[in-house]
Amino acid sequence: MRIAITGGTGFVGRHLAARLDPSDTVIVSRRTGVEIDDVDALAAAFAGCDAVAHCAGINREIGDQTFQRVHVDGTRAVIEAARRAGVKRIVLLSFLRARPDCGSPYHESKWAAEQLVRASGLDYTILKSGMVYGRGDHMVDHVTKAVRTLPVFGTVGFRERTVRPVPVDDEVDVLLAALEGRIAEPTVAVMGAEELPLGDAVRRIARVAGGRVLYVPLPVWAIRVLAQLTEWTMKVPLVAKAQAVMLGEGVSEALPRAPEPPADIRPHRRFDDDRIRAALPDGGFTCRDLRWVR
């Protein structure tokens, strides 16, 4: 089976590509010269493919890379290109809490992408995925660098929300099952095997990373202010505004509700020390993480 991966150089996309036969895999991204809303370029890339894993996405807007362009216009272009290329199946990697009219452009644009896929007429599976972690992620990576660099770490809210972290290997297992048509439900919620308070997840990462910090609970509005500041100042922000919304409401239940994948496919690996250790980055934050430093 020949598979095209949009966002194929991104976090989940490259882990998926690593599990596939390179001779039957097409990597589609800005780095390979294909813009996500360029229907002609996408159709050429999809030629001869049996399925598309649509993993392209952003968690903050920079310049012309807006949520509307990447998530909505990009998905519309992917669908049209798939039709032109005769692709039989599309698998959309969405977000667990993506939904309309919630006040978050990230969540709403992901929901709009879901709706486009549902109305496409193509065979599809939508994966409403929770917080995915692994080497090169935005979860273990940023918490580790923060606790290695700063003496204080702000936890989110005075009433702790829960998370169900998904190991990227488990995420890829579900993606492969969806691409192969082994998931009957058109939309499934992909959540980790272990549910725990967000603060416990942070402390677990910090312990494995060797960081010693003072934990201070901060109101959600303060986390959102921090997100805006780090989006302005950092190349990859410590926390993006969309992530602040996610953390403020928890990432352990799908909205709208959706079933989990079959028991033999759903994530099963726990958020344990070995998997955290495998995801740890080198070092902490440096001046090179600032947007004005080359």
DAMO-V475677 format. One record per residue. N is the residue number from 1. OMEGA is omega in whole degrees, -180 to 180 (* if undefined). D_CENTER is the distance of its C-alpha to the mean C-alpha in Angstrom with 2 decimals. Layout:
{{N & OMEGA & D_CENTER} {N & OMEGA & D_CENTER}}
//
This chain:
{{1 & 180 & 24.45} {2 & -173 & 23.14} {3 & 170 & 19.43} {4 & 180 & 17.81} {5 & 171 & 14.18} {6 & -172 & 12.96} {7 & -174 & 10.69} {8 & 175 & 12.53} {9 & 177 & 12.85} {10 & -173 & 9.24} {11 & -179 & 7.67} {12 & -177 & 7.01} {13 & -178 & 9.69} {14 & 175 & 12.22} {15 & 175 & 12.09} {16 & -179 & 12.76} {17 & -178 & 15.42} {18 & -179 & 17.02} {19 & -176 & 17.83} {20 & 175 & 19.48} {21 & -177 & 22.91} {22 & -178 & 22.70} {23 & 179 & 25.63} {24 & -178 & 23.85} {25 & 178 & 20.47} {26 & 179 & 19.90} {27 & -178 & 17.29} {28 & 178 & 16.66} {29 & 176 & 15.43} {30 & -179 & 17.28} {31 & 177 & 18.33} {32 & 174 & 20.11} {33 & -179 & 21.76} {34 & 175 & 20.14} {35 & -172 & 18.94} {36 & 180 & 16.50} {37 & 179 & 19.29} {38 & -174 & 22.15} {39 & -178 & 23.30} {40 & -180 & 26.06} {41 & 178 & 24.05} {42 & -179 & 21.37} {43 & 177 & 24.25} {44 & 179 & 25.89} {45 & -177 & 22.85} {46 & -176 & 22.45} {47 & 179 & 26.20} {48 & -179 & 27.05} {49 & 177 & 23.60} {50 & -177 & 23.50} {51 & 175 & 19.84} {52 & 169 & 16.79} {53 & -175 & 13.23} {54 & -176 & 11.56} {55 & -177 & 8.16} {56 & 179 & 8.99} {57 & 177 & 7.38} {58 & 176 & 8.12} {59 & 172 & 8.03} {60 & -177 & 11.80} {61 & 176 & 14.70} {62 & 179 & 17.03} {63 & -178 & 20.17} {64 & 176 & 19.86} {65 & -178 & 16.08} {66 & 177 & 15.81} {67 & 179 & 13.55} {68 & -176 & 16.54} {69 & -174 & 16.93} {70 & -173 & 13.50} {71 & -174 & 12.20} {72 & -180 & 15.74} {73 & 179 & 18.19} {74 & 179 & 15.95} {75 & 177 & 15.46} {76 & 179 & 19.18} {77 & 179 & 20.03} {78 & 180 & 18.11} {79 & 180 & 20.02} {80 & 179 & 23.29} {81 & 178 & 22.90} {82 & 177 & 22.24} {83 & -178 & 25.42} {84 & -176 & 27.42} {85 & 180 & 26.46} {86 & 178 & 27.21} {87 & -174 & 23.83} {88 & -169 & 24.14} {89 & 175 & 20.66} {90 & 175 & 17.16} {91 & -178 & 14.02} {92 & 173 & 11.32} {93 & -179 & 7.68} {94 & -178 & 7.56} {95 & -175 & 6.98} {96 & -174 & 9.64} {97 & 179 & 11.74} {98 & -176 & 11.73} {99 & -178 & 15.48} {100 & 168 & 18.34} {101 & -180 & 20.62} {102 & 177 & 18.79} {103 & 179 & 19.27} {104 & 180 & 15.72} {105 & 178 & 15.26} {106 & -178 & 11.45} {107 & -176 & 11.86} {108 & 179 & 14.89} {109 & 175 & 13.68} {110 & 177 & 10.93} {111 & 178 & 13.93} {112 & 177 & 16.18} {113 & 177 & 14.19} {114 & -177 & 14.51} {115 & 177 & 18.17} {116 & 180 & 18.82} {117 & 180 & 17.75} {118 & -177 & 19.90} {119 & -171 & 22.78} {120 & -173 & 22.52} {121 & 177 & 25.04} {122 & 167 & 23.03} {123 & -175 & 22.24} {124 & 165 & 18.64} {125 & 176 & 16.16} {126 & 178 & 13.30} {127 & 175 & 10.71} {128 & -168 & 9.83} {129 & 176 & 7.37} {130 & -175 & 7.68} {131 & -176 & 6.79} {132 & 180 & 6.24} {133 & -180 & 8.87} {134 & -179 & 11.20} {135 & -180 & 13.14} {136 & -179 & 11.59} {137 & 175 & 8.62} {138 & -177 & 8.73} {139 & 179 & 10.17} {140 & -179 & 13.14} {141 & -173 & 13.71} {142 & 177 & 14.33} {143 & -180 & 16.20} {144 & -179 & 18.30} {145 & -180 & 19.24} {146 & -176 & 20.10} {147 & 176 & 22.35} {148 & -173 & 23.97} {149 & -171 & 24.77} {150 & -180 & 25.58} {151 & -176 & 28.19} {152 & 177 & 26.53} {153 & -179 & 23.10} {154 & 174 & 22.45} {155 & -168 & 20.96} {156 & 171 & 19.69} {157 & 179 & 22.47} {158 & 173 & 25.75} {159 & -170 & 24.69} {160 & 172 & 21.88} {161 & -179 & 18.91} {162 & 177 & 17.39} {163 & 173 & 14.09} {164 & -175 & 13.51} {165 & -178 & 11.38} {166 & 174 & 10.27} {167 & -176 & 11.52} {168 & 176 & 9.82} {169 & 177 & 13.27} {170 & 178 & 13.22} {171 & 180 & 10.00} {172 & 176 & 11.92} {173 & -179 & 15.00} {174 & 177 & 13.83} {175 & -179 & 12.68} {176 & 178 & 16.14} {177 & 179 & 17.92} {178 & 179 & 16.64} {179 & -180 & 17.63} {180 & 178 & 20.94} {181 & -177 & 21.56} {182 & 177 & 21.83} {183 & -174 & 20.05} {184 & -178 & 22.59} {185 & 180 & 20.72} {186 & 179 & 19.17} {187 & 179 & 16.34} {188 & 176 & 15.13} {189 & -178 & 13.21} {190 & -177 & 11.36} {191 & -179 & 12.17} {192 & -176 & 13.52} {193 & -175 & 17.28} {194 & 175 & 18.12} {195 & -179 & 18.03} {196 & 177 & 19.17} {197 & -178 & 19.69} {198 & 180 & 17.23} {199 & 177 & 20.24} {200 & 178 & 21.02} {201 & 179 & 17.63} {202 & -179 & 18.23} {203 & 179 & 21.80} {204 & 178 & 20.97} {205 & -178 & 18.82} {206 & 180 & 21.66} {207 & -180 & 24.32} {208 & -178 & 22.94} {209 & 180 & 22.36} {210 & 179 & 25.89} {211 & 178 & 25.27} {212 & -176 & 27.90} {213 & 172 & 27.22} {214 & 180 & 28.48} {215 & -179 & 26.03} {216 & 177 & 26.68} {217 & -180 & 25.28} {218 & 176 & 24.46} {219 & -177 & 24.42} {220 & -179 & 21.26} {221 & 179 & 22.97} {222 & 177 & 23.43} {223 & 179 & 19.76} {224 & 175 & 19.19} {225 & 177 & 22.04} {226 & 179 & 20.62} {227 & 179 & 17.31} {228 & -180 & 19.52} {229 & -178 & 21.62} {230 & 173 & 18.98} {231 & 178 & 17.44} {232 & -167 & 21.06} {233 & -173 & 21.91} {234 & 177 & 19.12} {235 & 171 & 17.58} {236 & -170 & 14.25} {237 & 174 & 14.90} {238 & 173 & 15.37} {239 & 178 & 13.64} {240 & -179 & 12.63} {241 & 178 & 14.35} {242 & 179 & 11.43} {243 & 178 & 10.46} {244 & 176 & 14.20} {245 & 179 & 14.30} {246 & -176 & 11.70} {247 & -180 & 13.76} {248 & -179 & 16.93} {249 & -180 & 16.58} {250 & -178 & 14.95} {251 & -178 & 12.04} {252 & -180 & 14.33} {253 & -178 & 15.50} {254 & 169 & 14.46} {255 & -17 & 15.94} {256 & -177 & 17.79} {257 & 178 & 18.63} {258 & 179 & 17.69} {259 & 172 & 19.01} {260 & 176 & 17.32} {261 & 176 & 17.76} {262 & -173 & 21.21} {263 & -177 & 22.13} {264 & -179 & 22.39} {265 & -173 & 18.87} {266 & 180 & 16.78} {267 & -177 & 15.28} {268 & -178 & 18.35} {269 & -177 & 17.86} {270 & 179 & 18.42} {271 & -172 & 16.99} {272 & -174 & 20.11} {273 & -177 & 21.60} {274 & -179 & 21.45} {275 & 175 & 17.72} {276 & -179 & 17.21} {277 & 180 & 19.88} {278 & -178 & 18.34} {279 & -175 & 15.21} {280 & 174 & 17.51} {281 & 174 & 17.88} {282 & 172 & 21.40} {283 & -180 & 23.11} {284 & 177 & 22.06} {285 & 176 & 21.63} {286 & 179 & 24.38} {287 & 180 & 25.81} {288 & 177 & 23.94} {289 & 180 & 20.72} {290 & -172 & 22.55} {291 & -176 & 22.18} {292 & 178 & 25.93} {293 & -179 & 26.35} {294 & * & 26.13}}
//
